[in-house]
Each structure stands twice: as structure tokens, then as C-alpha cells.
Amino acid sequence: MTYIIIIIGAIFVNNIVLNQFLGICPFIGVSKKINTAIGMSGAVLFVMTLATIVTWLIQNYVLNPFGIQFLQTITFILVIASLVQMVEIILKKVSPALFQALGIFLPLITTNCAVLGVAILTIQKDFNLMEGVVFAIANAIGFGLALVLFSGIREHLELMEVPKGMRGVPIALISAGILALAFMGFANLV
């Protein structure tokens, strides 16, 4: 039951993008095409899950035993940056088309505060490793869900006649706000 509450809470109730406002940069930047949003969601899923596992292990087997918890943020940033470089190398070899589609946005995962935020929240919520992994995967799914929904909205807006002063970023921000309000409907679910 605990895992179900973690999953529903992370995907819908406390969505990392729409409720906690972490990861806004890739949310706005990569949300113009659904295909790119799906690719970014997969990359974030992989990096977020792996980063949470590695940072949990480092926190519990290195930082806590040696009493150097104050190095948590710097350590986590270095781990995430290394993992993103690894994902970039793998994507370049395995899927050059996806690598080209993501372009400059792949390095954004390095500075994606959603990945760092989930790693830190896992420690703050005192999750064990399995709960942390479930939490990370659920948050990545929530990030992907928000990103793909927002991409669909933005693609649809391209076909609509939007007033000249509202085209581009203004209508995108208004749409993101409305999407966040829609997700607030899940507030009392968990």
C-alpha cells in the first residue's frame, strides 16, 4: 500500500513540475513537439532513477557514516552530471536520431533541478532504497506525463488562431498554469 501511495502522490498529487515547480526549464524548452517530449521523458526517467539509487547509496554509506552530510548537494550534483554525460554518450551511439532531436536539451538534464530535487527529497523523506526507486520512477513518470500533455497542448495551439500578443511563450505559460490547476484537482486523492 505504501508504494501505491508513493506512486499516486508523485505522479498526480505532488507532480514534480506542476505542483513543486522543479524542472521548469526543460518543461518549457522541450515541449514544442510530442516526439521530443517523449525522448526527454525517457532520458529523465533513466537519469532520475539511476541518480536516486547512486545518491541514496552515497548518502547512506559514505556521507552519513563519515558525518559529512554537508557535502550532499555538491556530491549529488557531481553524480547527476556524470550520469547525464553517460546518457549522452549512450544516446549518441544507440539512437543518433534521438540524440539530434534532443540537441541542446540533453545537457539541460544536468541542470534539471527535478533530478536533484528527487534525489534530495528521497533522503529528506527517509525512504529506504526500494521506496526511493519507486519515488524516483513515479516522479519521472509524472514529469513525462506533464511534459507530454503540455507538448500536445502546444502542438494544438500552433494550429489555433492565437492573438498576436499572446503567441509563443505567453500562451504557453497560461496553458501551463491551467494544466497545473487541472492537476490540483488530485490534491485530496492521497
C-alpha positions as CSV (number, residue, x, y, z in Angstrom):
1,M,0.0,0.0,0.0
2,T,2.9,2.4,0.8
3,Y,4.2,2.0,-2.8
4,I,0.8,2.8,-4.3
5,I,0.6,6.0,-2.2
6,I,4.1,7.0,-3.2
7,I,3.2,6.4,-6.9
8,I,-0.1,8.2,-6.9
9,G,1.3,11.0,-4.8
10,A,4.4,11.6,-7.0
11,I,2.6,11.4,-10.4
12,F,-0.6,13.3,-9.7
13,V,-0.8,14.9,-6.3
14,N,2.7,16.3,-5.9
15,N,3.7,16.4,-9.5
16,I,7.4,17.5,-9.7
17,V,6.7,20.1,-12.4
18,L,3.1,21.3,-11.9
19,N,3.0,21.2,-8.1
20,Q,6.6,21.6,-6.9
21,F,7.8,23.7,-9.9
22,L,11.0,21.8,-10.3
23,G,12.3,21.1,-13.9
24,I,10.5,24.1,-15.5
25,C,13.4,24.8,-17.9
26,P,13.1,21.5,-19.9
27,F,9.3,21.6,-19.4
28,I,9.1,24.9,-21.3
29,G,12.1,24.2,-23.6
30,V,11.4,20.7,-24.8
31,S,7.6,20.8,-25.0
32,K,7.1,22.0,-28.6
33,K,6.9,18.5,-30.1
34,I,5.5,15.4,-28.6
35,N,8.3,13.2,-30.0
36,T,11.0,15.3,-28.4
37,A,9.0,15.4,-25.1
38,I,8.8,11.6,-25.1
39,G,12.5,11.3,-25.7
40,M,13.3,13.8,-22.9
41,S,10.9,11.9,-20.6
42,G,12.8,8.7,-21.2
43,A,16.1,10.3,-20.6
44,V,14.8,11.9,-17.4
45,L,13.4,8.5,-16.3
46,F,16.7,6.8,-16.7
47,V,18.8,9.6,-15.2
48,M,16.4,10.3,-12.3
49,T,16.2,6.6,-11.3
50,L,19.9,5.9,-11.6
51,A,20.7,9.2,-9.8
52,T,18.4,8.4,-6.9
53,I,19.9,4.9,-6.5
54,V,23.5,6.2,-6.6
55,T,22.9,9.2,-4.4
56,W,20.9,7.2,-1.8
57,L,23.9,4.7,-1.6
58,I,26.4,7.6,-1.3
59,Q,24.3,9.3,1.3
60,N,23.8,6.2,3.5
61,Y,27.2,4.5,3.0
62,V,29.6,7.5,2.7
63,L,28.1,10.8,3.8
64,N,26.2,9.7,6.9
65,P,28.8,7.3,8.3
66,F,31.6,9.9,8.0
67,G,29.4,12.7,9.2
68,I,29.9,14.8,6.1
69,Q,26.2,15.3,5.2
70,F,27.0,19.0,4.4
71,L,28.6,17.7,1.1
72,Q,25.2,16.3,0.0
73,T,24.3,18.9,-2.6
74,I,27.7,19.1,-4.2
75,T,28.1,15.3,-4.3
76,F,24.6,14.9,-5.8
77,I,25.3,17.5,-8.5
78,L,28.5,15.7,-9.5
79,V,26.8,12.4,-9.6
80,I,23.9,13.7,-11.8
81,A,26.3,15.5,-14.1
82,S,28.3,12.3,-14.6
83,L,25.2,10.3,-15.3
84,V,24.0,12.8,-17.8
85,Q,27.3,12.5,-19.6
86,M,26.9,8.8,-19.7
87,V,23.4,9.0,-21.1
88,E,24.6,11.4,-23.7
89,I,27.3,9.0,-24.8
90,I,24.9,6.1,-24.9
91,L,22.3,8.0,-26.9
92,K,24.9,9.1,-29.4
93,K,25.8,5.5,-30.1
94,V,22.4,3.8,-29.8
95,S,20.0,6.4,-31.2
96,P,21.7,9.2,-33.2
97,A,18.2,10.5,-34.3
98,L,17.0,10.9,-30.7
99,F,20.4,12.5,-29.8
100,Q,19.9,15.0,-32.7
101,A,16.3,15.7,-31.7
102,L,17.2,16.4,-28.1
103,G,20.2,18.5,-29.2
104,I,21.0,21.2,-26.6
105,F,18.2,19.9,-24.3
106,L,20.0,16.8,-23.2
107,P,22.6,18.8,-21.2
108,L,19.7,20.5,-19.6
109,I,19.2,17.3,-17.6
110,T,22.4,18.2,-15.8
111,T,20.9,21.4,-14.5
112,N,17.4,20.0,-14.2
113,C,16.5,20.7,-10.7
114,A,13.8,18.0,-10.8
115,V,16.5,15.3,-10.9
116,L,18.4,16.9,-8.0
117,G,15.2,17.6,-6.2
118,V,14.0,14.0,-6.3
119,A,17.4,12.8,-5.0
120,I,17.3,15.2,-2.1
121,L,13.6,14.5,-1.4
122,T,14.3,10.8,-1.2
123,I,16.8,11.4,1.6
124,Q,14.6,14.0,3.3
125,K,11.6,11.7,3.3
126,D,13.8,9.0,4.8
127,F,12.9,6.4,2.2
128,N,14.6,3.1,2.0
129,L,16.3,2.2,-1.3
130,M,13.2,0.5,-2.8
131,E,10.9,3.3,-1.8
132,G,13.4,5.8,-3.2
133,V,13.5,4.0,-6.5
134,V,9.7,3.8,-6.7
135,F,9.6,7.5,-5.8
136,A,12.1,8.4,-8.5
137,I,10.3,6.3,-11.2
138,A,6.9,7.8,-10.2
139,N,8.3,11.3,-10.3
140,A,9.9,10.7,-13.7
141,I,6.6,9.4,-15.0
142,G,4.8,12.4,-13.5
143,F,7.4,14.7,-15.2
144,G,6.9,12.8,-18.5
145,L,3.1,13.0,-18.2
146,A,3.2,16.7,-17.6
147,L,5.7,17.2,-20.5
148,V,3.8,15.1,-23.0
149,L,0.4,16.7,-22.1
150,F,1.9,20.1,-22.4
151,S,3.5,19.2,-25.7
152,G,0.2,18.1,-27.0
153,I,-1.4,21.4,-25.9
154,R,1.4,23.4,-27.5
155,E,1.1,21.5,-30.8
156,H,-2.6,22.1,-30.8
157,L,-2.1,25.8,-30.1
158,E,0.1,26.0,-33.2
159,L,-3.0,25.1,-35.2
160,M,-5.2,27.7,-33.4
161,E,-5.5,31.4,-34.2
162,V,-4.0,32.9,-31.1
163,P,-3.9,36.7,-30.7
164,K,-0.6,38.2,-31.9
165,G,0.5,39.4,-28.5
166,M,-0.2,36.0,-26.9
167,R,1.7,33.8,-29.4
168,G,4.7,31.8,-28.2
169,V,5.7,32.0,-24.5
170,P,2.8,33.9,-23.2
171,I,0.1,31.4,-24.3
172,A,2.5,28.6,-23.3
173,L,2.8,29.9,-19.7
174,I,-1.0,30.4,-19.5
175,S,-1.5,26.9,-20.7
176,A,1.0,25.6,-18.2
177,G,-0.9,27.4,-15.4
178,I,-4.2,25.9,-16.5
179,L,-2.6,22.4,-16.6
180,A,-1.2,22.9,-13.1
181,L,-4.7,23.9,-11.9
182,A,-6.1,20.8,-13.5
183,F,-3.6,18.7,-11.6
184,M,-4.6,20.5,-8.4
185,G,-7.9,18.5,-8.7
186,F,-6.0,15.5,-7.5
187,A,-5.0,17.3,-4.2
188,N,-7.1,15.2,-1.8
189,L,-6.6,11.9,-3.6
190,V,-3.8,10.7,-1.2
